[in-house]
Amino acid sequence: MFYPLHHISKDLLQFMPVVSFEGEVIVVDREEQIPEAVAYLSQQSVLGVDTEARPSFQRGIHYPTALVQIATHERCYLFRLTHIGMPQALADIFANPDICKVGLAFRDDINGLRRRRNFTPANCIDVQSMVPQYGILDLGLQKIFAICFGKKISKTQQLTNWENTHLTPEQARYASTDAWATLLIYEDLLAHEPLAPKEVEALKREEKERMIEHQQEIQDQRLREQGIEPPPHISLEEREARQAAKRRESRKRKRHRQAAKKKNIKNTQNI
């Protein structure tokens, strides 16, 4: 396995050096800027993409996509959709099968953009769907980047207001870094051979066992604090066997209820 880690802890993450996008950042907030930006992006074969929306702190309230950032290694364009809407020329890039667009949790980003202007996405790749094939089981951008490169990207601007009249330099750098990071991850993954499916399944199972063991240790500690001796741990295989037995029993009860219901209906019809 090429990547020595398939999971990284917050404790390890905090000691890693911080990196950010150091290329040219161009904010597009006027219509006359759109043609030049689209012309440059249309010449690229691969683009890193991310979006931002005003954060919501109330359940059920969501705000429209305020910003879409599209990066190459040298340049990142920040399209302020609250100022210019979703231009047709920008939508055409996402619909162009000759340009590979790379993002993380990309379906949500694409759906947010399509609510601004409908288009049919083409050649849009989500690195979250790729990383398990390379032995990486963390799915957050910061952790994936750290596993790939041994460095971290800052998330301090994530919950700032992306609908402000002007983006701060910190917001612009953060937004550019996220789009650039997805591009770097994608290229790094493609440079190496993926694991065999059996190896991926073994890693997922190992991670599941680790999480269960950690949860059991926490439960054991709480019981001991109450003066209760914890019960013996059960293996993942036994846990799965019990869950399978419960599912079989549940299906059996459901079949009995359905049979009884049909019998009652038949008896009623015969009266």
C-alpha positions in Angstrom: 0.0 0.0 0.0 1.5 3.3 -1.1 -0.1 5.5 1.6 1.3 4.6 5.0 -1.9 5.8 6.8 -5.5 5.1 5.9 -6.8 7.2 8.9 -5.3 10.2 10.6 -6.1 11.5 14.1 -6.8 15.1 15.0 -3.8 14.9 17.4 -1.4 14.1 14.6 -3.0 16.6 12.2 -2.4 19.5 14.5 1.4 19.1 14.3 1.6 19.1 10.5 2.8 22.2 8.7 0.1 24.4 7.1 0.1 25.0 3.3 -2.1 27.1 1.1 -2.5 28.0 -2.5 0.3 30.4 -3.6 -0.8 31.0 -7.2 -2.7 33.9 -8.6 -6.2 34.4 -7.2 -8.7 36.3 -9.3 -12.1 37.4 -8.0 -14.8 37.5 -10.7 -17.6 39.7 -9.4 -18.4 41.7 -12.6 -19.9 40.4 -15.9 -17.1 41.9 -18.0 -14.6 39.6 -16.2 -16.3 36.4 -17.2 -15.1 35.9 -20.8 -11.4 36.1 -19.9 -11.9 33.7 -17.0 -13.9 31.2 -19.0 -11.4 31.4 -21.9 -8.5 30.4 -19.6 -10.4 27.6 -17.9 -11.7 26.2 -21.2 -8.1 25.5 -22.3 -7.4 23.3 -19.3 -7.7 19.5 -19.2 -8.2 19.2 -15.4 -9.7 21.7 -12.9 -10.0 21.6 -9.1 -13.4 22.8 -8.0 -15.1 23.8 -4.7 -18.1 25.9 -3.7 -19.1 28.0 -0.7 -22.4 29.1 0.7 -23.4 31.3 3.6 -23.3 29.1 6.7 -26.6 28.3 8.3 -26.9 27.9 12.1 -30.6 27.0 12.0 -31.9 23.6 11.2 -33.8 23.4 7.9 -32.4 26.7 6.6 -30.0 26.6 3.6 -28.5 29.4 1.6 -27.8 29.3 -2.2 -24.3 28.8 -3.5 -22.5 32.1 -3.1 -19.1 31.2 -4.6 -17.6 28.7 -6.9 -13.8 28.5 -7.0 -12.0 26.8 -9.9 -8.3 26.2 -9.8 -5.3 25.1 -11.8 -1.8 24.9 -10.4 -1.1 28.5 -11.3 -4.4 30.3 -11.0 -7.7 30.2 -9.2 -10.8 32.0 -10.2 -13.4 32.9 -7.6 -16.8 33.4 -9.2 -19.1 35.4 -6.9 -22.5 34.0 -7.9 -24.2 36.5 -5.5 -22.9 39.2 -7.8 -23.0 37.7 -11.3 -25.4 34.8 -11.0 -24.5 31.5 -12.7 -23.3 32.5 -16.2 -24.2 30.2 -19.1 -20.5 30.2 -20.1 -19.6 28.9 -16.7 -22.3 26.2 -16.8 -20.9 25.1 -20.1 -17.6 24.3 -18.5 -19.3 21.9 -16.1 -21.2 20.3 -19.0 -18.0 20.0 -21.2 -16.9 16.3 -21.3 -13.5 17.3 -22.6 -12.6 19.0 -19.3 -12.2 17.0 -16.1 -13.7 18.7 -13.1 -12.6 17.4 -9.7 -14.2 18.1 -6.4 -15.0 16.6 -3.0 -18.6 15.7 -2.1 -19.1 16.9 -5.6 -22.7 16.0 -6.0 -23.8 18.6 -3.5 -21.7 21.2 -5.2 -23.0 20.4 -8.6 -26.6 20.4 -7.3 -26.1 23.8 -5.7 -24.8 25.2 -9.0 -27.7 23.6 -11.0 -30.1 25.4 -8.8 -28.6 28.6 -10.0 -28.7 27.5 -13.7 -29.6 24.1 -14.9 -27.0 22.1 -16.9 -26.1 18.5 -17.5 -22.8 17.8 -15.7 -20.1 15.8 -17.6 -16.7 14.4 -16.5 -17.2 15.5 -12.9 -15.2 13.4 -10.5 -15.5 13.1 -6.8 -12.3 12.2 -5.0 -14.3 10.9 -2.1 -15.3 8.0 -4.3 -11.7 7.4 -5.3 -9.7 7.4 -2.1 -10.9 4.1 -0.6 -9.4 2.4 -3.6 -6.0 3.7 -2.4 -6.4 2.7 1.2 -7.6 6.1 2.5 -10.7 5.8 4.7 -11.0 9.4 5.9 -13.3 11.4 3.7 -12.7 15.0 4.8 -10.6 17.2 2.5 -8.2 18.2 5.3 -7.5 14.7 6.4 -7.2 13.3 2.9 -4.7 16.0 2.0 -2.7 15.3 5.1 -2.5 11.6 4.4 -1.4 12.2 0.8 1.1 15.0 1.5 1.9 15.0 5.2 0.7 18.6 5.4 -2.5 20.3 6.3 -4.8 23.0 4.9 -6.5 25.5 7.1 -10.3 25.4 7.6 -10.5 28.5 9.8 -12.6 30.5 7.2 -15.1 27.8 6.5 -18.0 29.3 8.5 -17.5 32.9 7.5 -20.1 34.8 5.5 -19.5 34.2 1.8 -22.2 36.7 0.9 -20.3 39.7 2.3 -19.9 42.6 -0.1 -16.2 42.0 -0.3 -14.2 38.8 0.3 -11.4 39.2 2.8 -7.9 38.1 1.7 -8.2 35.3 4.2 -11.5 34.1 2.6 -10.0 34.3 -0.9 -6.9 32.3 0.1 -9.0 29.7 1.9 -11.4 29.2 -1.0 -8.6 28.9 -3.5 -6.7 26.4 -1.4 -9.7 24.1 -1.1 -10.1 23.9 -4.9 -6.4 23.6 -5.5 -6.2 20.8 -2.9 -8.7 18.6 -4.7 -6.7 19.0 -7.9 -3.5 17.9 -6.1 -5.2 14.9 -4.4 -6.6 13.7 -7.7 -3.3 13.9 -9.5 -1.5 12.2 -6.7 -4.0 9.3 -6.6 -3.7 8.8 -10.4 0.1 8.6 -10.1 -0.2 5.3 -8.1 -1.9 1.9 -8.5 -5.1 1.4 -6.6 -5.5 -1.5 -4.2 -7.2 -4.8 -5.1 -10.9 -4.9 -4.0 -10.1 -7.5 -1.4 -7.5 -5.3 0.2 -9.9 -2.4 0.3 -12.5 -4.6 2.0 -9.9 -5.8 4.5 -9.0 -2.2 5.4 -12.6 -1.2 5.8 -13.2 -4.2 8.1 -10.1 -3.4 10.1 -11.2 0.2 10.5 -14.7 -0.9 11.6 -13.2 -3.2 14.3 -11.0 -0.4 15.5 -14.0 1.9 15.9 -16.0 -0.7 17.7 -13.1 -1.5 20.1 -12.7 2.2 20.8 -16.4 2.6 21.6 -16.3 -0.5 23.9 -13.3 1.0 25.8 -15.3 4.2 26.4 -18.3 2.2 27.6 -16.1 0.0 29.8 -14.6 3.1 31.4 -18.0 4.6 32.2 -19.2 1.3 33.8 -16.1 1.1 35.9 -16.6 4.7 37.1 -20.1 3.5 38.3 -18.5 0.5 40.1 -19.8 -2.0 37.5 -17.6 -4.7 35.9 -17.9 -4.5 32.1 -19.1 -7.5 30.3 -16.7 -9.4 28.0 -16.2 -7.9 24.5 -17.7 -9.7 21.6 -15.9 -10.1 18.2 -17.0 -8.3 15.1 -18.0 -11.7 13.6 -20.3 -12.5 16.6 -21.7 -9.0 16.5 -22.5 -9.3 12.8 -24.0 -12.8 13.4 -26.3 -11.4 16.0 -27.4 -8.5 13.8 -28.1 -11.0 10.9 -30.2 -13.2 13.3 -32.2 -10.1 14.3 -32.8 -9.2 10.7 -34.0 -12.7 9.9 -36.3 -12.7 12.9 -37.6 -9.3 11.9 -38.3 -10.6 8.3 -40.0 -13.7 9.8 -42.3 -11.6 12.0 -43.1 -9.3 9.0 -44.1 -12.4 6.9 -46.4 -13.6 9.7 -48.1 -10.3 10.0 -48.6 -10.1 6.2 -50.0 -13.7 6.2 -52.4 -12.9 9.1 -53.5 -9.7 7.4 -54.3 -11.6 4.1 -56.2 -14.2 6.1 -58.3 -11.6 7.9 -59.1 -9.9 4.6 -60.2 -13.3 3.1 -62.3 -14.1 6.1 -64.0 -10.7 5.9 -64.8 -11.2 2.3 -66.4 -14.6 2.9 -68.8 -13.2 5.5 
